Amino acid sequence: MGLDPSPELPPVPLLLRP
């Protein structure tokens, strides 16, 4: 795990997400 399947561009790694 690490990449979020969210429609965000560019995809933000879970480590950088709140």
VENJONOR-V460695 format. One record per run of one state. SS is the DSSP state (helix for helix, strand for strand, loop for the rest). FROM is the first residue (numbers start at 1). TO is the last residue. If there is no record, write none. Layout:
BEGIN
SS,FROM,TO / SS,FROM,TO
END
This chain:
BEGIN
loop,1,2 / strand,3,3 / loop,4,12 / strand,13,13 / loop,14,18
END
